[in-house]
């Protein structure tokens, strides 16, 4: 009987010890999980970057800057984007997927700023900070907007080409998709800078597409053989415009591009453009990741961060190309 009582006591003590050990392990795991969710914990900080698309030079430079910042700050970054900037519904789904995945912070370049607001609100309600890059949106809970002052940059383009125009001249403008605040501002700034010249603007939506830009500008030139200048609000469209001018034998018409991508600057260097308004997409990507990491850490972030823009001409194009090649590790 005594032996049986001793055995039961031993079993009871073993069970108590085991339960205590399991509780300690559970507490340790919870602490570990809590630490891994904190900002600055190396690769455990996950940043979802949803861009307008991934396969153009401009966005590749944005990604290069973001990737370098992520490496420097010890964060993991996941890049997503549709095949074309017009596929904003697909972009919204990608944002929702990142929210469901549970990233620590989102960096978004909205294709359609108004349409993306519900998804950004969902992120905020899920406790996920949002940094907007390249294109701003009327989202009051954003951490920051990092990008070019597109209205001022458009004005730079207009001021540069103003001396080549006179009152009453016709100017063709190839713009990105209607409803995009980025392209609205680039067009508006350009037109404002030429307001005193009574210019006739022929504006066409080329959807930020090179091939479409070729066809659209050829049609404009056929209907308006007296066009005196062409302004394209992205380098993809500017490169299409250059091809259209060559096809029509009108390379003498001045063309100004926008973005400062390697191909755009190469076209400028070859004489296919008279100027290019260069953004700093590398800096844009880098600053956006810096802002994202600060947001998760609870550090102060400026609500508006201007990544800069300047006019590139044949005088400084070689220097601009060298800088981009350095950013891309070439």
C-alpha positions in Angstrom: 0.0 0.0 0.0 2.9 2.4 1.0 4.6 1.5 -2.3 1.5 2.4 -4.3 1.2 5.7 -2.5 4.8 6.6 -3.2 4.3 5.7 -6.8 1.2 7.9 -7.1 3.1 10.8 -5.4 6.0 10.4 -7.9 3.6 10.4 -10.9 1.9 13.6 -9.5 5.2 15.4 -9.0 6.3 14.4 -12.5 3.1 15.7 -14.0 3.4 19.0 -12.1 7.1 19.4 -13.3 6.1 18.7 -16.9 3.2 21.2 -16.9 5.6 23.9 -15.4 8.1 23.1 -18.1 5.5 23.4 -20.9 4.3 26.7 -19.4 7.8 28.1 -19.3 8.4 27.1 -23.0 5.1 28.7 -24.0 6.0 31.9 -22.3 9.4 31.9 -23.9 7.9 31.4 -27.4 5.4 34.2 -26.8 8.3 36.5 -25.9 10.3 35.4 -28.9 7.3 36.1 -31.2 6.8 39.5 -29.6 10.4 40.4 -30.2 10.3 39.3 -33.9 7.4 41.6 -34.6 9.4 44.7 -33.4 11.0 47.1 -35.9 14.7 46.8 -36.3 14.8 43.1 -35.7 16.7 42.4 -38.9 15.1 40.4 -41.6 12.0 39.9 -39.5 10.7 43.3 -40.5 8.7 42.6 -43.7 7.8 45.4 -46.1 5.4 44.8 -49.0 6.1 47.2 -51.9 3.3 47.4 -54.4 4.2 49.4 -57.5 2.3 50.4 -60.6 4.3 47.8 -62.6 7.7 46.1 -62.4 8.9 45.7 -66.0 10.0 49.2 -67.0 13.3 50.9 -66.4 11.8 53.5 -64.1 10.3 51.0 -61.7 13.5 48.9 -61.8 15.4 51.9 -60.6 12.8 52.5 -57.8 13.3 48.9 -56.8 17.1 49.2 -56.8 16.9 52.1 -54.3 14.3 50.3 -52.1 16.4 47.1 -52.1 19.6 48.9 -51.1 17.7 50.7 -48.3 16.2 47.4 -47.1 19.7 45.7 -47.0 21.1 48.6 -45.1 18.3 48.6 -42.6 18.0 44.8 -42.2 14.5 44.5 -43.6 12.9 42.0 -46.0 11.2 43.6 -49.0 8.7 41.9 -51.4 8.0 43.7 -54.7 4.7 43.3 -56.5 3.1 45.0 -59.5 0.8 44.3 -62.5 2.0 44.0 -66.1 0.6 47.5 -67.0 -0.1 50.7 -65.0 -3.7 50.6 -66.3 -4.4 47.3 -64.4 -5.2 49.1 -61.2 -7.8 46.5 -60.1 -5.0 43.9 -60.1 -2.8 46.3 -58.1 -5.6 46.7 -55.5 -5.8 42.9 -55.1 -2.1 42.7 -54.5 -2.4 45.3 -51.7 -5.2 43.2 -50.2 -3.1 40.1 -50.5 -0.2 41.8 -48.7 -2.6 42.8 -45.9 -3.8 39.2 -45.5 -0.1 38.0 -45.5 0.5 40.3 -42.5 3.4 42.4 -43.6 4.7 44.9 -41.1 4.3 47.9 -43.4 3.2 48.7 -46.9 4.8 50.9 -49.6 2.4 51.7 -52.4 2.6 53.6 -55.7 -1.1 53.9 -56.5 -2.1 53.7 -60.2 -5.6 55.1 -59.5 -5.4 57.1 -56.2 -9.1 57.3 -55.6 -9.8 53.6 -56.3 -7.1 52.4 -53.9 -8.4 54.3 -50.8 -10.6 51.4 -49.5 -7.6 49.0 -49.6 -5.4 51.5 -47.8 -8.1 52.0 -45.2 -8.1 48.2 -44.7 -4.4 48.3 -44.1 -4.7 51.0 -41.5 -7.5 49.1 -39.7 -5.2 46.1 -39.7 -2.5 48.1 -38.0 -0.3 48.2 -41.1 1.3 51.6 -41.7 1.3 52.8 -45.3 3.9 54.9 -47.1 2.9 56.3 -50.6 5.6 56.6 -53.2 5.7 58.3 -56.7 2.0 59.1 -56.6 0.1 60.6 -53.7 -3.5 59.8 -52.7 -6.1 61.5 -50.5 -5.5 59.0 -47.7 -5.3 60.9 -44.4 -3.7 58.1 -42.4 -0.6 57.7 -44.7 2.7 57.8 -42.9 4.3 59.9 -45.7 4.3 60.6 -49.4 7.7 60.2 -51.1 7.9 61.4 -54.7 8.5 64.1 -57.2 6.7 67.4 -57.1 5.1 66.7 -60.4 3.5 70.1 -60.9 6.8 71.9 -60.5 8.6 69.3 -62.6 6.0 69.8 -65.4 6.7 73.5 -65.1 10.4 72.9 -65.6 9.6 71.1 -68.9 7.4 74.0 -70.1 9.9 76.7 -69.2 12.7 74.8 -70.9 10.8 74.5 -74.2 9.2 78.0 -74.0 12.0 79.7 -75.9 11.4 77.4 -78.9 7.8 78.4 -79.2 5.8 81.4 -80.2 2.2 82.6 -79.7 -0.4 80.3 -81.3 1.9 77.3 -81.9 0.6 73.8 -81.6 2.1 71.4 -79.1 1.3 67.7 -78.8 1.2 66.1 -75.3 1.3 62.4 -74.8 0.2 61.6 -71.2 -0.4 58.6 -69.0 -3.9 57.3 -68.1 -6.6 59.7 -67.3 -7.4 59.9 -63.6 -3.8 59.6 -62.6 -2.8 62.5 -60.4 0.8 62.1 -61.4 0.1 62.7 -65.1 -2.5 65.3 -64.4 0.1 67.4 -62.6 2.8 66.9 -65.2 0.4 68.1 -67.9 -1.0 71.0 -65.8 2.5 72.2 -64.8 3.7 72.2 -68.4 0.6 74.1 -69.6 0.9 76.6 -66.8 4.5 77.4 -67.7 3.3 78.3 -71.3 0.1 80.1 -70.4 1.3 83.4 -71.7 2.0 82.1 -75.2 -1.6 81.1 -76.2 -0.4 77.6 -77.2 -2.9 75.1 -78.7 -2.4 71.9 -76.8 -3.3 68.6 -78.4 -3.4 66.1 -75.5 -3.8 62.4 -76.0 -3.9 59.5 -73.5 -1.2 57.1 -74.6 -1.5 55.0 -71.4 2.2 55.1 -70.5 2.8 52.7 -73.4 5.6 53.0 -76.0 3.9 51.3 -78.9 0.6 53.1 -78.4 2.6 56.3 -78.3 4.0 55.6 -81.8 0.6 55.2 -83.3 -1.0 58.1 -81.4 1.6 60.6 -82.3 1.7 59.5 -86.0 -2.0 60.2 -86.1 -1.6 63.6 -84.4 1.1 64.5 -86.9 -1.0 63.5 -89.9 -3.9 65.6 -88.7 -1.7 68.5 -87.5 1.4 68.7 -89.7 2.2 72.1 -88.1 3.0 70.7 -84.7 5.9 72.6 -83.3 6.9 70.5 -80.2 6.1 67.3 -78.5 6.0 66.7 -74.7 5.7 63.1 -73.3 5.0 62.7 -69.6 7.1 59.6 -69.3 10.1 58.2 -71.1 8.2 55.1 -72.3 5.9 57.4 -74.2 8.8 59.7 -75.2 10.7 56.8 -76.8 7.5 55.9 -78.7 7.2 59.6 -79.8 10.8 59.6 -81.0 10.1 56.6 -83.2 6.9 58.3 -84.6 8.9 61.5 -85.4 11.5 59.4 -87.2 8.8 57.4 -89.1 7.3 60.7 -90.2 10.6 62.3 -91.1 10.1 65.0 -88.5 13.0 64.6 -86.2 13.4 68.4 -86.4 10.4 68.8 -84.0 11.7 69.2 -80.5 10.8 66.4 -78.1 11.0 66.6 -74.3 10.7 63.5 -72.2 10.1 62.9 -68.5 11.6 60.4 -66.0 15.3 60.3 -66.7 15.5 56.5 -67.3 18.6 55.0 -68.9 16.9 54.6 -72.3 15.4 58.0 -72.1 18.8 59.6 -71.4 20.4 57.5 -74.1 17.9 58.9 -76.6 18.7 62.4 -75.4 22.4 61.7 -75.8 21.7 60.5 -79.4 19.8 63.7 -80.3 16.3 62.2 -80.3 15.2 64.6 -77.5 16.1 68.2 -76.7 15.7 67.6 -72.9 14.4 65.2 -70.3 12.9 66.1 -66.9 14.7 63.6 -64.7 13.2 62.4 -61.5 15.3 60.5 -58.9 13.6 57.2 -58.7 16.5 55.6 -56.9 16.3 58.1 -54.1 12.5 57.8 -54.2 12.7 54.0 -53.5 15.4 54.5 -50.8 13.5 57.2 -48.9 10.3 55.2 -49.0 11.9 52.2 -47.3 13.6 54.5 -44.8 10.2 56.1 -44.0 8.6 52.6 -43.7 11.1 51.3 -41.2 10.9 54.5 -39.1 7.1 54.2 -39.1 7.2 50.7 -37.7 9.8 51.8 -35.1 7.5 54.6 -34.0 10.0 57.3 -35.1 8.9 60.6 -36.6 8.5 60.7 -40.4 7.9 63.8 -42.5 4.5 63.8 -44.2 5.9 65.0 -47.5 9.4 64.0 -48.9 10.4 65.5 -52.2 12.8 63.1 -54.0 13.8 65.9 -56.5 13.7 66.6 -60.3 15.9 68.5 -62.7 16.1 69.2 -66.5 18.7 67.1 -68.3 20.1 68.4 -71.6 23.0 67.4 -73.8 25.3 69.4 -71.5 24.8 67.2 -68.4 23.4 64.0 -69.8 26.7 62.0 -69.5 26.9 62.9 -65.8 23.2 61.8 -65.3 23.8 58.4 -67.1 26.9 57.8 -64.9 24.9 58.4 -61.8 22.1 56.0 -62.8 24.6 53.3 -63.8 26.2 53.6 -60.3 22.8 53.2 -58.7 22.1 50.1 -60.7 25.6 48.7 -60.0 26.8 48.9 -63.6 
